[in-house]
Amino acid sequence: MAEMVICRLMDPEGITLGEPIYVPLQTGPLQLTHLTNRFLNNEENLPYAFYVSDKELVVPLGTYFEREQVSVENILTIVYRQQAVFRTRPVNHVSATIAGHEGSVLCVSFSPDGKQLASGSGDTTVRLWDLNTQTPLFTCRGHRNWVLAVAWSPDCKHLVSGGLDGDVCCWIPETGQLNGSPLTGHKKWITSISWEPVHLKYPCRRFVTCSKDGDARIWDITLRKTLTCLSGHSRGVTCVKYHKGLVFGSSQDCTIKMWQVTPDGAQCLTAKLEGHGHWVNSLALSTDYVLRTGAFDHTGKQYSSPEEVRKAALKRYDQAKGKSGERLVSGSDDMKMILWEQSVSDKPKKHMHGHQQVVNHVCFSPDGQWIASASFDKSVKIWDGSTGEYITTFRGHVRRVYQISWSPDSRMLLSGSSDSTLKVWDIGQRKLKQDLPGHADEVFAVDWSPDGERVVSGGKDECLKLWVG
């Protein structure tokens, strides 16, 4: 066998890195990392994962050629993808089962710094939990019906919830007390909440909610009133995303609308994204992770002034946006997803087919390189975050998959299902990494903490479970 092979290094968008080169067969991922950093003049020596035919290369090239029976006479294309400089430990066991709710747990969310946890339930309460003692901290009463959504502000100073009663409740995390009376305006139940990014405004004040009544509303938590009502949808709005002066809203009218919002709250409808044939259930932005976490990252760095916080958040946002820009993905009852590049065109960039039933949840990985989709067809699918090309399908759940959540380093994906289990999937190896049984009934909500330390799940058995590695 020849001692050398011709390799072509390529980035995820298909751009070749230099000319094809001869590489020794004993070359493995570590040597390819050094080679890639040298090509890119990257003195930080960032980590990379390498993929051949959509499978991660974890062995020397010679071993790969023997195993796959590939001819060394062909040019081997290797796609490099930058990895997080830190690594999240996979969760593998329950550290606590916390009772307290008297109804199904419908939504869960860690705070952006990973130090606090909130949950909403069919018992009409929001609960805050002590992650140090793994016990209930505060029971927040204010809703008159099921709590359907909870959302932390990116600066961790506020928690907002929306319910089946149509009310929006603002909570003080330090005390669990209601900050004034509930905000009213929506005529039907709240379906989604999204905060204005911290790099645009710090401290955080504005957030957007959407409702089955067909409207989205922008609120100011300090003024405690609606700044503007975003109308235009003819049916219920299912999901909203607030970023960079824009608000996206998906709807049961099969469309996604985009509104431009000025600093004083004025708004105008700028685009209508069409392409789905049924209800649009879920939206995800490629920058969702940094919009959620603001200036908080794995280093735990503290900042001394509001301007430093805003600049740090802006730097993280610009890095996440990257060369390919911001992208949007939508999932629908029509069993497909659509990838949009709204800064380029209002037309779909890619129609993503493959699911056999409703697509319930879509989510970009924190680094924006992957898209995950959860479906009622019992499967989770992975797609290329830049092109929308299909990558692989994870099968293992035996009933519908409700929700998914990425590990902060983008190497693993968590899924929760009506089969009462959670599963952790290894993205590089394209396989199940950990099966997590333990719930007594359907799992409706899951979240991986932004600091990577733990996972939370909740569902029909009325308890929360905390999982650690």
N, C-alpha and C positions, 0 to 999 in steps of 0.2 A: 504494500500500500504506500502511496505517496506520503511524504512527510509534511507537505504543505497543502493548503486549500485556499482557493480564492474566495474572499468574503466581501460583501457589500453591506456597509452599515447604513441604516436608514432610520429617520425619526418617525414618530407615530403618524405624521401627516404625509409620509411618503417622499420626503426630501432626502436625497442621498448625501451622506457625509463624506465628501471627498471622492476619490477614485477607488474602485475595487483594489484590494490589497491581498498579498499572500500572508496567511496566518498559519503558524505551526498547529498540528493536530492536537497537541497537548494543551492548547489554549483553552481556558475555562472562563466562567463569568467574571472572576476577579481580574484576570488579565485583560479581558475585554473592557472592563470598567476603566482600567488605567489607559487603555488605548483610546477609548471614547473621550475621556477627559483631556487627553493629549491633543486629539483632533480639535476639540472645542476650546482649547487654550484655557481650560478650567482648572485653576490652581487649588480650588477647594476640594477637589477629588470627590465629587458627589457620587452617591451610590446609584447604580442602574440595574434594571432587570432587562434581560435579553430574550427575545422571542423569535422562534423559527416556526413558520406555519402556524402561528397563533398559540404555540405552546412554549412555556418558559424553558429556557436553556439552563439546566442546573448541573450539567456534567461537561467534561472537556469535549471539544469538537470531535475528536477521534471516537470517543464512546458514543456520541450521538450518531455519527455516520454508521457505525457498526450496528447499533440498535435499530435504526430506521432504514438500514440498507440503502443509503443514499450514495450516489456516485460522487467521488471527490473531483471529478472532471467538470462538474457544473459549478456555476457561481452561486454561492450560498448567501441569500439575503437575510440579514439579521436586523430586526427592529429593536432599537434601544428605547427604554422608557425610564425617565428619571424617577427614583424612589424617594420616599421621605427619609430624612437623615436620622430619624428615630424609628424604633420598631415597637409596635403594640403587642403586648402579650395576648395570646388567645385565651378567652375565658373557657373554663372547663368544669366548674362546679358552682353550686349555690352557696353563697356566703350568708344569706339571710332570706327567710320568707316572712314578710311583714304583713300582718293582718291590720285591719282598721276600717277599710271601706266596707260599706254595707250594700254595695251594688257593683256591677261589672266595672272594671277599670278600662276606660275608653281612650285615654291619652296619657302619655308620660313624656317628661322632658327634663334632661339635665340642664343646669345653668351653663352659660358659656365657659365659665372657669372650671366646670366639673365638680364644684364643691357643694352644690345644692341640687335637690331633686323635687319636682312637682308632679302631681298626678291629678287627673280629673276623672270623675266617676258618675255612674248612673244614680248614685245616692245623693246627688245635687251638691256635693262638696268638692273643693280642691284641697289636697293635702300636701303639706311640705314635710320632708323626711330628713332626719339627722343621719348623714352618711357616716359619721364617726361611730355612733352607737348603733346604727342601723335600726332605729326605732322611729315611731311617729313623732313629729315635732309640733306642727300646728294643723288644726282642722279649720279650713277657711269656709265660712258659711255666708252665702249671699245670693247664690243662684236659686231659682225656683223649680228647676228641672235639670235633666241630665247635663253634665259638663262635657262638651264635645271637643274642645280645643284649649290648649294652654301654650303660652309663648313667653319666654324670657326676653327682656331687652338685651341687646349685645353688650351693654355695660354692666349687666347683672343687677341693676338697681330697681327694676320693676318686673312684675309678673302679671300677665293679663290672661284672662280666661273668657271663653264664649260658650254659651249653652243653648239648649233646646228652647229656653224661654226667650231667646233673642237678645238677652242682656249681655253687656260686656262688663266684667268686674276687674278692677285694678287692685292688686294686693301689694302690701308692704312686706317683702321677704323676711325682714328682721323680726317682725312681730306676728305675721300671719293675719294682720288686720286688713279689713277692706278700706281702701283709700277713697273715702267719700262714698256716695251712693252709686249703684250700678249705672253705667252709661246706657241710655236708651236711644232708639232711633230705628233699628232694624225691626221689621214687621214679622219676620220668621226666624228660624234658628240659625245660629252662627256655624259656619262650616270650616273656616280657616282664618288664621291670624298671621301677619308678617310685620316685622319692625323695620323702620327706616335704618339704613346702614349707619354704623357709628362713624365711618370716615366722612360722611356728609354732615352729620350733626352730633355733637357731644356736649353735654350729656344727652342721652336719648330722650326724645319727647313724643315723636309721632309714630303711629302704627296704623295698619290698615286691616280691616276685617271684611269678610264677605258673608253673604247669607243666602238662604233659599228664597228670599224675597226678590232676588235678581239684582241687588245693588251691592257695591263695595263702598265702605266709608273710611275716610282718613280721620283719625282722632288725634287730639293733642292732650296728652295725659296731664300736663300742667294746667292748661285752661279748662280741661275736663269737658270738652265739647267736640262735636263734629266740625272739622275744617271744611270738608267737601264730601259730597255724595257722588260716587262714580257710577253713573247709570249707562244703560245701553244694551245690556243683555236682556233677552226676552224671557229667559227662564232662570232657575236658581244658579248662583255662582258657587262653584265647588272648591276652588283653590285660588289663593292670591300670592303674589310675590312682589316685594317692594325693593327696588334697587335703583340707584343712580338717577333719581328723579322720575323713574318710570314705575308704573304699577301694571302687572299682568294679572288678568283674571280669566280663569277657565270656567266653562259653563255647561249646563245641560242643554243649551241651545246649539251645541256642537261647535262652538267657536271659542277663540281666545281673543280677548280685547286688550289693547295696550293704551294706557293713558299717560300723558305727560303731566307731571305735577310740579308746579313752581314752589319756591320756598314759602310764599305766603298762602299756599293751599289752593290756588287756582288750578284748574285742570282742563284738559281738552283731550278728546279721543283722537289718537294719532294713527292707529292701525287696527285692522281686524284680521286675525290669522285664521284662515279656513283650510280645511283638509280632512277633518274627521267626519265620520258618518253617524256618530252617536255621541252620547254624553262624554264630555272630557272630565276625567276624574282627578287627575293629578298633574302638577307641573313641577319641574325642577330646573334650577339654573346651575351652570357649571361652576359658579362662584358661591353657591349656597353655604358651603362650610365656613368660608371666611366671613361671609355676611352675618352668619349666626354667631361666630365667636369674636368678631371685632379684633381687638388688639391682643386677645388672649391666645397664647400658643404653648407648645410643649415645654418651653424654657421657663415659664412661670414668671417672666420678667415684669416688674412693677414700674409704673411711670409716675413722674412727679407733677405733671401738669396736663390739663385737658388737651392742649395742642400736641403734646407728645403722644398721647393716646390716639388722637385723630390721625397723626402722621404714621404711626405704627400700623394702624388699621388700613390706611390707604396703601401703604407699602405691601401689606399682605394681599390686599385686593388686586393690586396691579400684577403681582407675581402670579396669583391664581388665574387672572384673566389671560396672561401669557400671550404668545404670538398669534394664536388662532382666535383670540377674542372670546367674548362671552357667548354662550350658547344656551338654548332653551329646549327642553324636551317635554312632551306631553303624552299622557297615557289615557286611553279611552275605552268605553264599553264596546267600541267597534273592533276590539281585540288587537289593535295596532298602536304603535307609537309614532310620533313625528318629531324629527330633529329640526329645530329652527335656528337660523343665524340672523336674528332680527335686525342687527346693525347693517346687514348686507341686503337682505330682501325680506319681503313679507310672504314670500312663497316658501313652501317646505323645502328644506335641504335634503331630507331623506325620509322616506316612508319605511318604517321598521315593522316588518311582518314576522309572524312566527307563533305568537300565542294563540291558543285555541279557545280561550274564554276571556272574560273581562280583564283588562289591565287595571289593577286597583291602585298601585303605587309605583312611582318612578323616582330614581335618585341618582345624582351624579356622585362619583367618588370625590373625596376632598381635594385630590390633585387634578380633577377634571378629566382624567384619562379614560374613565370607564363610566358607563351607564348601566344601572341595574334596574330590572323591572320585576314586579311581583304580580302574579296573576291568580285568578280563581281556577286555572287549569292545573294547579298544584305545583307549578314550576317557577323557578327564578331564572331569568336570562341575563346574560352579560353582553354588552354592545360596546363598540369603540366610541369613546366620548367625542372624538373629533369628526369622524366620518359617518357614524351611525351604523357601521357594518356589524353584522352578527358575529359574535365570538363563540359563545358556548351556552349550554343549558344545564342548570343544576336541578337534578331530580332526586327526590328523597322524601319530600313531604307527601302525605297521602290524602290531604284535603287542601282546601283553598289557602293561598298565602295572602295574608292581610298587609303586612308591613315589613320593610327592610331598613337596615341602618348600617353604614360603613364604619369600619375602624378608622381612627384618625390618620393612620399611615397608608390607607387605601389598599392594604394587602389582604384584608379579610372583609367578608360581608356577613351580616347577621340577618336572619329571616324568622318571622313569627307566623304561626299558622293555626288554623282551626283544628288541626290534629293534636293540639295541646303541647307541641314541642317547639323549641327554638333550634336553629341549626346555624353553625358557623362554617362558611365556605372559604377555601383557599383560592384566591384569584390566580396566583401564579401557577399553581399546580392543577387548577381547574377541577377540584374535587372537594368532597366533604371533609372538613377538618375536625369538627366536633358536633356530636349530637347531644342536645340538652333537653332531656325529658324532665318533668317535674311538676308542671301545671296539671291541675285536675280537669281543666276544660279549655275552651278555645283561647288562644293568645291573640288579643286585639292590637296591642301596642308594644313596641320595643324601641330602645334608644341606647346607643353606645356613647358613653361620656366623652366629651371633647378632650379630656386629659388621657383617655385610653385606659383608665384604671378599672372600669367596671361597666357592666351592662345591666339594664333594668328591663323587666317585662311585666305586663299586666294583662288581665283578661277577665273571662267570665267567672272564674273561681273567686273573684273579689279580693285577691291578694296580690301584692307586688313581690317579685323575686329579684334579688340582687345577685349577679354572677361575677365571679372574678377568676383570674388565672392562677 
